[in-house]
Amino acid sequence: MHYAMEQRCLYDYNLSELTELLQSWGEPAFRARQLYRHLYVNLARQVDQMTDLPLALRSRLAEIPFSTLRCEQVQIGDNGMTRKALFRLPDGAVVETVLMVYPDRSTVCVSTQAGCGMGCVFCATGQLGLLRNLSSGEIVAQAIWASQELRAMGMAGPTGRVSNLVFMGMGEPFANYDRWWQAVERLHDPQGFNLGARSMTVSTVGLVKGIERLANERLPINLAISLHAPDDALRSELMPVNRRYPIADLMAATRNYIAKTRRRVSFEYVLLQGKNDHPHQAIALARLLRRSAPRGPLLFHVNLIPWNPVPGTPLGRSEWERVTTFQQILTDYDIPCTVRVERGVEIAAACGQLAGRHGVPLNTVEPETPTRNLTG
């Protein structure tokens, strides 16, 4: 996949690579550690804030952008507790990031691709098609933006950063696995951003090879799988990826993942009026999960998601009575199940709504001065 990047940015480097870069400039290794701390702990917005670095080094670093993401717009919903940023990439593509603040935590929803090639019919991002993968630094920079936003709101909490991160924005993370995982490692690094692995969740449409790779990774991040149908015919209609990885293959990979990691898997199920929300489909889903579960405790959970409107899509949101009936049937089968509380619907920031479109509702903040840096 073409990256359309003329140069690496500071967030594209891990600590070892920053050390090599600065040593090639004749700087001692400790300068790289100082720089790394400024980027990921202090959340510096510009090089001039790094006053413990020599002026000559700061001048040279100023020639490298922190990130290629340029924030063009921040939309605000839910009484200020949800914020969606639209970022422009150097090649003109756009990505969106959503920050959600709760009384006891803050979560950032991060994109891993510009657009998405999976083609799920109920998802606005899927209608765009895949534009390109993001670099690891472009993924990391979204988490940095969210933490900076929290600090500006005076709601950063004791760590000064987001407390949870979900890779559920634009794109399929496992279709950009290597750079996505580089971002995971950098965000987890105790010497830097220091976000716990169990505070991160990755969502996949069901790329079996990605699930198999994740089962062998050293960091125990959480896994969510988009299921959305209990049978192959309907799932293939809703999610073209099912033609390549049918439900039997997906469930086999999930069963092996649970057996190997002993970690719980979440199954996401978007409820569409009259499409996949019938009682008999709830029963079929419960039986499918029961059959597919490895021996022992049920290490999975179903997250029911009322569909959020997507312009131009001939689908409907399930009525609340159908949602609760579906949930009750799963509960009767002893399937752990909750209904997701949606955030950001009014600014098209909810699940499945990210499409990189400019929108200017009443609660919109425009950046004062566009810069080449995400943090400018």
C-alpha positions as CSV (number, residue, x, y, z in Angstrom):
1,M,0.0,0.0,0.0
2,H,1.4,3.4,-1.0
3,Y,2.0,5.8,1.9
4,A,2.5,9.0,0.0
5,M,4.9,10.3,2.7
6,E,8.0,12.4,1.7
7,Q,9.7,11.9,5.1
8,R,9.3,10.2,8.4
9,C,7.9,12.4,11.2
10,L,8.9,12.4,14.8
11,Y,6.0,10.1,15.9
12,D,7.1,7.6,13.3
13,Y,10.2,6.8,15.4
14,N,10.5,4.5,18.4
15,L,13.0,5.3,21.1
16,S,15.7,3.1,19.5
17,E,15.2,4.8,16.1
18,L,15.3,8.3,17.6
19,T,18.5,7.3,19.4
20,E,20.1,6.3,16.1
21,L,18.9,9.4,14.4
22,L,20.3,11.8,17.0
23,Q,23.5,9.9,17.3
24,S,23.9,10.2,13.5
25,W,23.8,14.0,14.2
26,G,26.5,13.7,16.8
27,E,24.2,13.9,19.8
28,P,24.5,11.6,22.9
29,A,21.9,8.9,23.5
30,F,20.4,10.7,26.5
31,R,19.2,13.5,24.2
32,A,16.9,10.9,22.4
33,R,15.4,9.9,25.7
34,Q,14.8,13.6,26.5
35,L,13.1,14.1,23.2
36,Y,11.1,10.9,23.6
37,R,9.8,12.1,27.0
38,H,8.8,15.4,25.5
39,L,6.8,13.7,22.8
40,Y,5.0,11.1,24.8
41,V,5.0,12.2,28.5
42,N,5.1,16.0,28.3
43,L,3.0,15.9,25.1
44,A,4.9,18.9,23.8
45,R,3.2,20.8,21.0
46,Q,6.3,22.3,19.5
47,V,10.1,22.0,19.7
48,D,10.5,25.4,21.4
49,Q,8.9,23.8,24.5
50,M,11.8,21.4,24.8
51,T,14.0,23.9,26.7
52,D,16.4,21.3,28.1
53,L,17.6,20.5,24.6
54,P,20.4,22.6,23.0
55,L,19.2,25.3,20.7
56,A,21.1,23.9,17.8
57,L,19.4,20.5,18.3
58,R,16.0,22.2,18.6
59,S,16.6,24.1,15.4
60,R,17.4,20.8,13.6
61,L,14.4,19.0,15.0
62,A,12.2,21.9,14.0
63,E,12.8,20.8,10.4
64,I,11.0,17.5,11.0
65,P,7.2,17.7,11.6
66,F,5.8,16.0,14.7
67,S,3.1,14.4,12.5
68,T,1.8,14.7,8.9
69,L,-1.8,15.0,10.3
70,R,-3.2,18.5,10.1
71,C,-6.3,19.2,12.2
72,E,-8.8,21.0,10.1
73,Q,-11.9,20.8,12.3
74,V,-13.0,19.7,15.7
75,Q,-16.8,19.0,16.2
76,I,-18.3,18.9,19.6
77,G,-21.3,16.9,20.8
78,D,-22.8,15.4,24.0
79,N,-22.5,18.7,25.9
80,G,-18.8,18.8,25.2
81,M,-18.0,15.3,26.3
82,T,-17.5,13.9,22.7
83,R,-15.1,15.5,20.3
84,K,-14.4,14.5,16.7
85,A,-11.3,15.7,14.9
86,L,-11.0,15.7,11.1
87,F,-7.3,15.4,10.0
88,R,-6.0,16.1,6.5
89,L,-3.1,14.0,5.2
90,P,-0.4,15.4,2.9
91,D,-1.9,13.6,-0.1
92,G,-5.3,15.1,0.5
93,A,-6.9,12.1,2.2
94,V,-8.7,12.6,5.5
95,V,-9.1,10.6,8.7
96,E,-11.2,11.1,11.8
97,T,-10.6,10.5,15.5
98,V,-13.1,10.6,18.3
99,L,-12.5,11.4,21.9
100,M,-15.2,10.4,24.5
101,V,-15.1,11.6,28.1
102,Y,-16.9,9.8,30.8
103,P,-17.1,10.5,34.6
104,D,-14.5,7.8,35.4
105,R,-12.5,7.5,32.2
106,S,-11.7,8.9,28.7
107,T,-11.6,6.8,25.5
108,V,-10.1,7.7,22.1
109,C,-11.3,5.9,19.0
110,V,-8.4,5.8,16.5
111,S,-8.3,5.2,12.8
112,T,-5.7,2.9,11.2
113,Q,-6.5,3.6,7.5
114,A,-7.9,6.4,5.4
115,G,-11.1,4.9,4.2
116,C,-11.6,1.1,4.4
117,G,-11.6,-1.7,1.8
118,M,-13.9,-4.1,3.7
119,G,-17.1,-2.7,2.1
120,C,-19.5,-3.4,5.0
121,V,-22.9,-2.1,3.8
122,F,-23.9,-0.5,7.1
123,C,-20.7,1.5,7.6
124,A,-20.1,5.0,6.2
125,T,-16.3,4.4,6.1
126,G,-16.8,1.3,4.0
127,Q,-18.6,3.3,1.3
128,L,-15.4,5.3,0.8
129,G,-13.2,2.4,-0.2
130,L,-9.6,2.2,0.9
131,L,-7.5,5.3,0.2
132,R,-4.3,4.3,2.0
133,N,-2.8,2.8,5.1
134,L,-1.7,5.1,7.9
135,S,1.9,5.1,9.1
136,S,2.5,4.1,12.8
137,G,3.2,7.7,13.6
138,E,-0.1,8.8,12.0
139,I,-1.9,6.3,14.3
140,V,0.1,7.3,17.4
141,A,-0.5,11.0,16.7
142,Q,-4.3,10.6,17.1
143,A,-3.8,9.4,20.7
144,I,-1.5,12.3,21.3
145,W,-4.1,14.7,20.0
146,A,-6.7,13.2,22.3
147,S,-4.5,13.6,25.4
148,Q,-3.6,17.2,24.5
149,E,-7.3,17.9,24.0
150,L,-8.0,16.5,27.5
151,R,-5.4,18.7,29.0
152,A,-6.9,21.7,27.2
153,M,-10.3,20.8,28.7
154,G,-8.8,20.4,32.1
155,M,-10.0,16.8,32.3
156,A,-6.8,14.9,31.8
157,G,-7.0,13.0,35.1
158,P,-4.1,11.7,37.2
159,T,-2.1,10.4,34.2
160,G,-2.6,13.4,31.9
161,R,-3.6,11.0,29.1
162,V,-6.5,9.1,27.8
163,S,-7.3,6.0,29.9
164,N,-8.6,3.8,27.1
165,L,-7.9,3.5,23.4
166,V,-10.0,1.6,20.8
167,F,-8.8,0.9,17.3
168,M,-12.4,1.2,16.0
169,G,-12.1,4.3,13.8
170,M,-11.7,4.3,10.0
171,G,-10.1,1.3,8.5
172,E,-9.4,-2.4,9.3
173,P,-6.4,-2.6,11.7
174,F,-5.4,-6.1,10.6
175,A,-5.2,-5.0,7.0
176,N,-2.4,-2.6,8.2
177,Y,-1.1,-5.0,10.8
178,D,2.6,-4.2,10.9
179,R,2.2,-0.4,11.3
180,W,-0.7,-0.8,13.6
181,W,1.3,-3.0,15.9
182,Q,4.2,-0.6,15.9
183,A,1.8,2.0,17.1
184,V,0.5,-0.3,19.8
185,E,4.0,-1.0,21.1
186,R,4.9,2.8,21.1
187,L,1.7,3.7,23.0
188,H,2.3,0.9,25.5
189,D,6.0,1.8,26.1
190,P,6.4,2.4,29.8
191,Q,9.2,5.0,29.0
192,G,6.7,6.9,26.9
193,F,3.0,7.1,26.6
194,N,2.6,4.2,29.0
195,L,-0.9,3.0,28.2
196,G,-1.6,-0.4,29.5
197,A,-2.2,-3.2,27.0
198,R,-5.5,-4.1,28.6
199,S,-6.6,-0.5,28.1
200,M,-6.4,-1.0,24.3
201,T,-8.9,-2.8,22.2
202,V,-8.7,-3.7,18.5
203,S,-11.8,-4.4,16.4
204,T,-11.6,-6.5,13.2
205,V,-14.2,-7.5,10.6
206,G,-12.8,-11.0,11.0
207,L,-9.5,-11.3,9.2
208,V,-8.5,-14.7,10.4
209,K,-4.8,-14.3,9.7
210,G,-4.8,-11.2,11.9
211,I,-6.5,-13.0,14.7
212,E,-3.9,-15.8,14.5
213,R,-1.1,-13.2,14.6
214,L,-2.6,-11.4,17.6
215,A,-2.8,-14.7,19.5
216,N,1.0,-14.8,19.4
217,E,1.8,-11.2,20.4
218,R,3.4,-10.5,23.7
219,L,1.0,-7.6,24.7
220,P,-2.5,-8.8,25.9
221,I,-4.6,-6.1,24.2
222,N,-8.4,-6.8,23.9
223,L,-10.0,-8.3,20.8
224,A,-13.4,-7.4,19.4
225,I,-14.8,-9.1,16.3
226,S,-17.6,-7.7,14.1
227,L,-20.1,-10.5,13.6
228,H,-23.4,-8.9,12.8
229,A,-25.2,-12.1,11.5
230,P,-25.6,-15.7,12.7
231,D,-25.3,-17.3,9.3
232,D,-23.1,-17.1,6.2
233,A,-25.8,-16.0,3.7
234,L,-26.7,-12.8,5.7
235,R,-23.2,-12.1,6.9
236,S,-21.9,-12.2,3.3
237,E,-24.6,-9.8,2.3
238,L,-23.7,-7.4,5.0
239,M,-20.0,-8.0,5.1
240,P,-18.2,-9.1,1.9
241,V,-15.2,-10.3,3.9
242,N,-17.4,-13.3,4.9
243,R,-17.0,-14.8,1.4
244,R,-13.3,-15.1,2.1
245,Y,-13.5,-16.0,5.8
246,P,-16.9,-17.7,6.5
247,I,-18.3,-18.0,10.0
248,A,-16.9,-21.5,10.5
249,D,-13.3,-20.3,9.8
250,L,-13.8,-17.2,11.9
251,M,-15.1,-19.1,14.9
252,A,-12.4,-21.7,14.6
253,A,-9.8,-18.9,14.8
254,T,-11.6,-17.3,17.7
255,R,-11.8,-20.6,19.6
256,N,-8.0,-21.1,19.1
257,Y,-7.3,-17.5,20.1
258,I,-9.3,-18.0,23.4
259,A,-7.7,-21.4,24.1
260,K,-4.2,-19.9,23.5
261,T,-4.5,-16.6,25.3
262,R,-7.3,-17.2,27.9
263,R,-8.5,-13.7,27.1
264,R,-12.1,-12.8,26.6
265,V,-13.3,-11.9,23.1
266,S,-16.1,-9.4,22.4
267,F,-18.5,-10.0,19.4
268,E,-20.0,-6.8,18.0
269,Y,-23.5,-7.1,16.5
270,V,-25.0,-4.0,14.8
271,L,-28.8,-4.3,15.0
272,L,-30.6,-3.5,11.7
273,Q,-34.4,-3.2,11.7
274,G,-36.0,-6.3,10.1
275,K,-32.6,-7.5,8.8
276,N,-30.7,-9.2,11.6
277,D,-32.8,-8.4,14.7
278,H,-35.5,-11.2,14.6
279,P,-35.9,-13.4,17.6
280,H,-35.0,-16.5,15.6
281,Q,-31.7,-14.8,14.7
282,A,-31.0,-14.1,18.3
283,I,-31.5,-17.8,19.0
284,A,-29.3,-18.8,16.1
285,L,-26.6,-16.4,17.4
286,A,-26.8,-17.9,20.9
287,R,-26.5,-21.4,19.5
288,L,-23.6,-20.5,17.2
289,L,-21.6,-19.0,20.1
290,R,-22.4,-21.9,22.4
291,R,-21.2,-24.4,19.8
292,S,-18.1,-22.4,19.1
293,A,-17.0,-21.9,22.7
294,P,-14.0,-23.8,23.9
295,R,-14.4,-25.9,27.0
296,G,-14.5,-24.1,30.3
297,P,-15.9,-20.6,31.2
298,L,-17.5,-18.6,28.4
299,L,-14.7,-16.2,27.5
300,F,-16.7,-14.0,25.2
301,H,-19.2,-11.2,25.3
302,V,-21.8,-9.9,22.9
303,N,-21.9,-6.1,22.4
304,L,-25.2,-5.2,20.8
305,I,-25.0,-1.9,18.8
306,P,-28.1,-0.1,17.6
307,W,-27.3,1.0,14.0
308,N,-26.4,4.7,13.6
309,P,-27.8,6.4,10.5
310,V,-25.5,6.5,7.4
311,P,-26.7,8.7,4.5
312,G,-27.7,6.9,1.3
313,T,-27.9,3.5,3.0
314,P,-31.3,1.7,2.7
315,L,-31.1,0.3,6.2
316,G,-33.0,1.1,9.4
317,R,-32.2,1.3,13.1
318,S,-33.8,-1.4,15.2
319,E,-36.7,-0.2,17.4
320,W,-35.8,-0.3,21.0
321,E,-38.3,-3.1,21.8
322,R,-36.6,-5.3,19.3
323,V,-33.2,-4.5,20.8
324,T,-34.3,-5.4,24.3
325,T,-36.0,-8.6,23.0
326,F,-32.8,-9.6,21.2
327,Q,-30.8,-9.0,24.4
328,Q,-33.2,-10.9,26.6
329,I,-33.0,-14.0,24.3
330,L,-29.2,-14.0,24.5
331,T,-29.4,-13.6,28.2
332,D,-31.9,-16.5,28.5
333,Y,-29.2,-18.6,26.8
334,D,-26.6,-17.4,29.3
335,I,-24.8,-15.4,26.7
336,P,-23.1,-12.4,28.4
337,C,-24.6,-9.4,26.6
338,T,-24.8,-5.6,26.8
339,V,-26.2,-2.8,24.6
340,R,-23.6,-0.2,23.7
341,V,-24.4,3.3,24.9
342,E,-23.8,5.4,21.8
343,R,-21.9,8.7,21.8
344,G,-21.5,11.4,19.2
345,V,-24.5,10.6,16.9
346,E,-25.3,14.3,16.5
347,I,-21.8,14.9,15.0
348,A,-21.6,11.7,13.0
349,A,-19.0,10.3,15.4
350,A,-20.8,7.2,16.5
351,C,-20.0,3.6,15.5
352,G,-20.0,3.2,11.7
353,Q,-20.5,6.9,10.9
354,L,-16.9,8.1,10.3
355,A,-16.6,9.2,6.7
356,G,-14.2,12.1,6.7
357,R,-16.8,14.6,5.6
358,H,-16.6,18.3,6.5
359,G,-19.6,19.2,8.6
360,V,-20.2,22.4,10.5
361,P,-23.0,22.0,13.1
362,L,-23.5,24.6,15.8
363,N,-20.9,23.1,18.2
364,T,-17.8,23.2,16.0
365,V,-14.4,24.5,16.8
366,E,-12.2,25.5,13.9
367,P,-8.4,25.5,14.6
368,E,-7.1,29.1,14.7
369,T,-4.0,28.6,12.6
370,P,-3.5,25.6,10.3
371,T,0.1,24.2,10.6
372,R,2.0,21.3,9.2
373,N,1.9,19.6,12.6
374,L,-0.9,17.8,14.3
375,T,-0.2,19.6,17.5
376,G,0.2,23.1,16.1
